[in-house]
Amino acid sequence: MMPEKIQVPADFEEICDAFEDSSVNHRYYLDLKTGEIIFIAKGKEESEEQIDGWFAECCIAIPKISSNDGCEDMEYFIESVEDESLKKKPHIAIDGKGAFRRLKNILLKYPEEREKWFKFQNARVKERVRKWLEDEGIELVKAKPIEIMGISPKELFNSKEIEASWKDFGPRACLKCGNEEVFEEKHFILSRCPNSREEEEWLDKTMKKQYGVKEYGIAAGVFRGDRGLIEFAVCRKCG
């Protein structure tokens, strides 16, 4: 009997972007519950094993494309090139450090082949990511739509689900006129925080169109679970 796959509401293209980042100081993790791609810039005092340990319970490290894979891709691509004069040049270029940069420099004079190279490389990345997901038993699924619910300051303060440390948060003073007394507060609860560029763009448009909110921030960790809180205030003296 085949083991059940782990269903994760993650964005395939974002995983591919993380896979392509070859920087030794960059680490990416896939949250198996929320589908969020977590980025970590590794400092000098931190080891990869130590960082992996931080996310071991809920996440899996996204692998990076290896130098061997990169060389293999270039060799396969060169074999597919039909222009014999171009075909000979990259064979010299891919030998040694900086092979990718030299190949790209050569292809600058061959725009059609350059475009083919980028498409070929993108297809190879997607192929490797799909294999990695299959090997890890991960199935990407479509996330449930984000729901936005307005809530009054009183309801928010009296909620038994909100973390106690957040109950003291609120407007202190207007950045423009210095008013410390009269504010119009608005709060919205998100059924979950956005975890892709498309969802962030959708939320921006929705908040602006339906609620007239152009600038906002999302506070995570206010409630138990994956929900987020949008909280902002308008000064009634200066607007």
C-alpha positions as CSV (number, residue, x, y, z in Angstrom):
1,M,0.0,0.0,0.0
2,M,1.4,3.4,-1.1
3,P,1.9,5.8,1.8
4,E,-0.3,8.9,1.8
5,K,1.3,12.0,0.5
6,I,1.7,15.1,2.5
7,Q,-0.6,17.7,1.0
8,V,0.9,21.2,1.2
9,P,-0.7,24.4,-0.1
10,A,2.5,25.8,-1.5
11,D,3.4,27.8,-4.7
12,F,5.4,25.6,-7.2
13,E,7.1,28.6,-8.9
14,E,8.3,30.0,-5.5
15,I,9.8,26.6,-4.7
16,C,11.6,26.7,-8.0
17,D,12.9,30.2,-7.3
18,A,14.3,29.0,-4.0
19,F,15.8,25.9,-5.7
20,E,17.7,28.2,-8.2
21,D,19.2,30.4,-5.5
22,S,22.7,29.0,-5.3
23,S,24.1,31.4,-2.7
24,V,25.8,29.4,0.1
25,N,24.5,31.9,2.7
26,H,20.9,31.5,1.7
27,R,18.6,28.8,3.1
28,Y,15.0,28.1,2.2
29,Y,12.5,26.0,4.0
30,L,9.0,24.8,3.1
31,D,6.5,24.9,5.9
32,L,4.6,21.6,5.4
33,K,1.5,23.0,7.2
34,T,1.0,26.5,5.8
35,G,3.0,26.1,2.5
36,E,5.0,29.2,3.3
37,I,8.5,29.5,1.9
38,I,10.8,30.7,4.7
39,F,14.0,32.4,3.8
40,I,17.1,32.5,6.1
41,A,20.3,34.5,5.5
42,K,23.0,32.4,7.2
43,G,25.4,34.3,9.4
44,K,29.0,33.5,10.0
45,E,28.3,32.1,13.5
46,E,25.5,29.7,12.3
47,S,25.9,26.3,10.7
48,E,23.5,24.8,8.2
49,E,22.9,21.9,10.7
50,Q,22.0,24.4,13.4
51,I,19.5,26.3,11.1
52,D,18.0,23.0,10.0
53,G,17.4,22.1,13.6
54,W,15.3,25.3,14.1
55,F,12.8,24.2,11.5
56,A,13.0,20.4,11.9
57,E,9.6,20.1,13.5
58,C,7.4,21.8,10.9
59,C,9.5,22.4,7.8
60,I,11.7,20.7,5.2
61,A,14.8,22.3,3.7
62,I,14.5,23.1,0.0
63,P,17.7,21.7,-1.8
64,K,19.8,23.8,-4.1
65,I,20.9,23.1,-7.7
66,S,24.3,21.5,-7.5
67,S,27.3,22.5,-9.7
68,N,27.2,19.0,-11.2
69,D,23.6,19.5,-12.3
70,G,24.5,22.9,-13.7
71,C,27.4,21.4,-15.8
72,E,25.1,18.6,-17.0
73,D,22.5,21.1,-18.1
74,M,25.1,23.1,-20.1
75,E,26.4,19.9,-21.8
76,Y,22.9,18.8,-22.7
77,F,22.1,22.3,-24.1
78,I,25.2,22.5,-26.1
79,E,24.4,19.2,-27.8
80,S,21.0,20.6,-28.8
81,V,22.6,23.7,-30.5
82,E,22.5,23.5,-34.3
83,D,24.9,26.4,-35.1
84,E,28.3,24.7,-35.4
85,S,30.3,27.9,-34.8
86,L,28.4,28.5,-31.5
87,K,28.6,24.8,-30.6
88,K,32.4,24.9,-30.4
89,K,32.6,28.0,-28.2
90,P,30.7,26.9,-25.2
91,H,32.8,23.7,-24.9
92,I,35.7,25.9,-23.9
93,A,33.5,28.2,-21.8
94,I,32.1,25.5,-19.5
95,D,35.5,24.2,-18.4
96,G,36.4,25.7,-15.0
97,K,35.0,28.2,-12.5
98,G,32.6,30.9,-13.8
99,A,31.2,28.6,-16.5
100,F,27.6,29.9,-16.3
101,R,28.8,33.6,-16.6
102,R,31.0,32.8,-19.6
103,L,28.2,30.8,-21.4
104,K,25.8,33.7,-20.9
105,N,28.4,36.1,-22.2
106,I,28.8,34.0,-25.4
107,L,25.1,33.7,-25.8
108,L,24.7,37.5,-25.8
109,K,25.6,37.5,-29.5
110,Y,23.0,34.8,-30.2
111,P,19.7,36.1,-28.8
112,E,17.6,33.2,-30.1
113,E,19.9,30.6,-28.6
114,R,20.1,32.6,-25.4
115,E,16.3,32.6,-25.1
116,K,16.4,28.8,-25.7
117,W,19.0,28.4,-23.0
118,F,16.8,30.2,-20.4
119,K,13.7,28.1,-21.3
120,F,15.8,24.9,-21.2
121,Q,17.3,25.8,-17.8
122,N,13.8,26.7,-16.4
123,A,12.4,23.3,-17.6
124,R,15.3,21.4,-16.0
125,V,14.7,23.2,-12.7
126,K,11.0,22.4,-12.7
127,E,11.8,18.7,-13.6
128,R,14.2,18.5,-10.6
129,V,11.8,20.2,-8.2
130,R,9.0,17.8,-9.2
131,K,11.3,14.8,-8.6
132,W,12.2,16.2,-5.2
133,L,8.6,16.7,-4.2
134,E,7.8,13.1,-5.4
135,D,10.8,11.7,-3.4
136,E,9.7,13.5,-0.3
137,G,6.0,12.4,-0.7
138,I,4.8,16.0,-1.0
139,E,1.7,16.8,-3.1
140,L,1.1,20.5,-3.8
141,V,-2.6,21.5,-3.4
142,K,-4.5,24.7,-3.9
143,A,-4.8,26.6,-0.7
144,K,-8.3,27.6,0.5
145,P,-9.2,31.1,-0.3
146,I,-8.4,33.8,2.3
147,E,-11.4,35.1,4.1
148,I,-11.4,38.6,5.5
149,M,-13.6,39.4,8.6
150,G,-14.0,42.8,10.3
151,I,-13.9,42.8,14.0
152,S,-14.5,45.7,16.5
153,P,-11.8,46.7,19.0
154,K,-14.1,45.6,21.8
155,E,-14.6,42.1,20.3
156,L,-10.9,41.8,19.7
157,F,-10.0,42.7,23.2
158,N,-12.6,40.3,24.7
159,S,-11.6,37.4,22.4
160,K,-10.4,34.4,24.3
161,E,-8.3,33.3,21.4
162,I,-6.1,36.3,21.2
163,E,-2.7,36.2,22.9
164,A,-2.7,38.3,26.1
165,S,0.4,40.3,25.1
166,W,-1.4,41.8,22.1
167,K,-4.3,43.3,24.1
168,D,-2.3,46.4,25.0
169,F,-1.5,47.2,21.4
170,G,-3.3,50.2,19.9
171,P,-2.8,53.8,18.5
172,R,-0.6,56.0,20.7
173,A,-0.2,59.2,18.8
174,C,-0.8,60.6,15.3
175,L,2.5,60.8,13.3
176,K,1.3,64.1,11.7
177,C,-0.5,66.2,14.3
178,G,0.5,64.5,17.6
179,N,-3.1,63.7,18.6
180,E,-3.1,61.1,21.4
181,E,-6.8,60.8,22.1
182,V,-9.3,60.5,19.2
183,F,-8.7,57.7,16.7
184,E,-10.9,55.6,14.4
185,E,-9.6,52.0,14.8
186,K,-10.3,49.2,12.3
187,H,-9.4,45.6,12.6
188,F,-9.7,42.6,10.2
189,I,-9.0,39.0,10.8
190,L,-7.6,36.9,8.0
191,S,-8.5,33.2,7.9
192,R,-4.8,32.7,7.1
193,C,-1.9,34.8,6.1
194,P,-1.0,35.0,2.4
195,N,1.8,32.7,1.3
196,S,2.4,33.6,-2.3
197,R,2.9,36.8,-4.4
198,E,-0.5,36.2,-6.1
199,E,-2.2,36.1,-2.7
200,E,-0.4,39.2,-1.5
201,E,-1.5,41.1,-4.6
202,W,-5.1,39.9,-4.3
203,L,-5.2,41.0,-0.6
204,D,-3.8,44.5,-1.6
205,K,-6.5,45.0,-4.2
206,T,-9.3,43.7,-2.0
207,M,-8.3,45.9,1.0
208,K,-8.1,48.9,-1.2
209,K,-11.3,48.3,-3.2
210,Q,-13.6,47.0,-0.4
211,Y,-12.3,48.8,2.6
212,G,-10.3,51.8,1.3
213,V,-7.1,50.6,3.0
214,K,-4.0,51.4,0.9
215,E,-1.3,50.7,3.4
216,Y,-1.4,48.0,6.1
217,G,0.6,45.4,7.9
218,I,-0.3,41.8,8.9
219,A,0.5,40.6,12.4
220,A,1.0,36.9,12.7
221,G,0.9,35.0,16.0
222,V,-1.9,37.1,17.5
223,F,-4.3,34.1,17.3
224,R,-3.7,30.4,17.7
225,G,-3.2,28.8,14.3
226,D,-2.4,30.5,11.0
227,R,-4.7,33.5,11.2
228,G,-3.4,37.0,10.8
229,L,-4.6,40.4,12.0
230,I,-4.7,43.6,10.1
231,E,-4.9,46.6,12.5
232,F,-4.8,50.3,11.7
233,A,-6.1,53.6,13.0
234,V,-7.0,57.0,11.5
235,C,-6.7,60.2,13.3
236,R,-10.1,62.0,13.6
237,K,-8.4,65.4,14.0
238,C,-6.3,65.5,10.8
239,G,-7.5,62.5,8.9
